[in-house]
Amino acid sequence: MFDIFIRPKPALLMITLKDNANIWYPSKLAKICKISFVYVSTLVIELEKSGLIVTEIKGKKRIVRLTEKGLKIASYLESLRIELETKPVMDLGTK
């Protein structure tokens, strides 16, 4: 159901970035999210332009992190995914 309302790959990337315990590189994001590296690179550019993520160069690696605004959006996306994936309880009505 989540796929109907939200583009799954960008949403999954944002939700994955919420995990602060890991250091995220575009190649690692591509592997974890099962998205091509080229698509992740394109998403990173767009999300950075939107102010949702920041990137930092460390040696040859580019580290990707959520901004405060990005963290808020990622939290909303995660909540929406959980809500949409929860099976509704059938209301049999009370008479």
Secondary structure, 3 states (H helix, E strand, C coil): CHHHHCCHHHHHHHHHHCCCCCCECHHHHHHHHCCCHHHHHHHHHHHHHCCCEEEEEECCEEEEEECHHHHHHHHHHHHHHHHHHCCCCCCCCCC
